[in-house]
Amino acid sequence: MSTPFYLLDTTVLVHLVRDADLGKRIDNAFGLRQAPRRPAICIVTHGEAWTVAERLGWKDKKKAALAKALDEVVTIDIHDEKIIQSYVEIWNHLRNHPTGSKTNIGENDRWIAAVTRVAGAKLLTTDTDFQCFAPSFLDYQYITIEPDGAEGGAC
């Protein structure tokens, strides 16, 4: 059995950087730091993560941990025809979603979903916004914040 290729949503990356209980549970459940294949992130996660650091007033030590984490993952850019086409497919999927344009998924999450699909990765997230996608459309694992649900539940 091959090792899964994970793409981390910004929420997961931030929890790993914080190194609190949830970040440790995520790392243990998915073996992220010991995996032979480094997890990936979408380039928009860089901006989102630094925004979180600024908003929460992270000090130099925590910012250094964030910079290190960003250096240790594979960053996938969005300037790629396949990713742009995937973004369009996501837009169409959401437009035809039963709740229509009322889905909560933002632009950055759409790019993260597009990158996940093109990379053939499994998205790890604590963000419920991705639940508007069927598992057959986007391979993702929703991770609950409660201690007994770190492995996540089916969406």
C-alpha positions in Angstrom: 0.0 0.0 0.0 1.4 3.4 -1.0 1.8 6.3 1.4 -1.0 8.8 0.9 -0.1 12.2 -0.4 -1.6 14.9 1.8 -2.3 18.5 1.0 -2.7 20.5 4.2 -5.4 23.2 4.5 -4.3 26.4 6.3 -6.1 25.3 9.4 -4.1 22.1 9.7 -0.8 23.9 9.0 -1.5 26.5 11.7 -2.4 23.7 14.2 0.8 21.9 13.5 2.8 25.1 14.0 1.1 25.9 17.2 2.2 22.4 18.4 -0.7 22.2 20.8 -2.8 19.1 21.4 -4.7 19.2 18.2 -1.6 19.7 16.1 0.1 16.8 17.8 -3.0 14.6 17.3 -3.1 15.4 13.6 0.6 14.7 13.2 0.2 11.4 15.0 -3.0 10.3 13.2 -1.6 11.0 9.7 2.2 10.5 10.4 2.9 13.9 8.7 6.4 14.5 10.1 7.6 10.9 9.6 6.0 10.4 6.2 8.4 9.5 3.4 6.5 11.9 1.2 6.4 15.5 2.5 2.9 17.0 2.7 2.0 19.8 0.3 0.2 23.1 0.6 -1.2 25.5 -2.0 0.6 28.8 -2.4 -2.4 30.7 -1.0 -1.8 29.0 2.3 1.4 31.1 2.7 -0.7 34.3 2.7 -3.4 32.9 4.9 -1.0 31.5 7.5 1.0 34.8 7.7 -2.3 36.6 8.1 -3.2 34.3 11.0 0.2 34.9 12.6 -0.4 38.7 12.3 -4.0 38.6 13.5 -3.0 36.5 16.6 0.0 38.6 17.4 2.5 35.7 17.1 6.0 36.6 18.5 9.3 35.9 16.7 9.6 32.3 18.0 6.2 31.3 16.6 6.8 33.2 13.4 10.1 31.3 13.0 8.2 28.0 13.5 5.8 29.1 10.8 8.6 30.0 8.4 10.2 26.6 9.1 7.0 24.7 8.5 6.4 26.6 5.2 9.9 25.6 4.1 9.4 21.9 5.0 6.3 21.3 2.9 5.9 21.2 -0.8 4.3 24.4 -2.1 2.2 24.1 -5.2 1.6 27.2 -7.2 -1.7 28.0 -8.9 -0.2 29.3 -12.2 -0.8 26.0 -14.1 -3.4 25.4 -16.8 -4.6 22.2 -15.1 -5.1 23.9 -11.8 -6.9 26.8 -13.5 -9.2 24.3 -15.3 -9.9 22.6 -12.0 -10.8 25.9 -10.4 -13.3 26.4 -13.2 -14.7 22.9 -12.6 -15.0 23.7 -8.9 -16.8 27.0 -9.7 -19.3 25.1 -11.9 -19.7 22.4 -9.3 -20.6 25.0 -6.6 -22.9 26.8 -9.0 -24.8 23.6 -9.5 -24.7 22.7 -5.8 -28.1 22.3 -4.1 -27.4 25.4 -2.0 -26.2 27.3 -5.0 -24.0 30.3 -4.4 -24.8 30.2 -0.7 -22.0 27.7 0.0 -19.5 29.2 2.4 -16.4 28.2 0.6 -14.2 31.2 -0.2 -11.9 32.0 -3.1 -8.7 30.7 -1.3 -10.4 27.4 -0.4 -11.5 27.0 -4.0 -7.8 27.3 -5.1 -6.8 24.9 -2.4 -9.5 22.4 -3.6 -8.3 22.9 -7.2 -4.7 22.2 -6.3 -5.7 19.2 -4.2 -7.6 17.7 -7.2 -4.8 18.2 -9.7 -2.1 17.0 -7.4 -4.0 13.8 -6.7 -3.7 14.5 -3.0 -6.0 14.0 0.0 -6.9 17.3 1.6 -6.6 17.4 5.4 -8.8 20.1 6.9 -10.6 21.3 10.1 -12.7 23.6 7.9 -16.3 22.5 7.3 -16.5 24.6 4.1 -15.1 21.7 2.1 -18.1 19.6 3.1 -20.0 20.9 0.1 -17.9 18.5 -2.1 -18.7 14.9 -2.5 -15.8 12.6 -1.7 -15.9 11.5 -5.4 -15.3 15.1 -6.4 -12.7 16.1 -3.9 -10.6 13.7 -1.8 -10.6 15.2 1.7 -10.5 14.3 5.3 -12.4 16.5 7.7 -10.7 16.5 11.1 -12.8 17.3 14.1 -11.4 19.6 16.7 -12.6 17.4 19.6 -9.9 15.1 21.0 -11.8 11.9 20.2 -12.2 12.8 16.6 -8.7 13.6 15.5 -8.8 10.9 12.8 -11.7 12.7 11.3 -15.1 11.7 10.3 -16.6 10.9 7.0 -18.1 14.0 5.5 
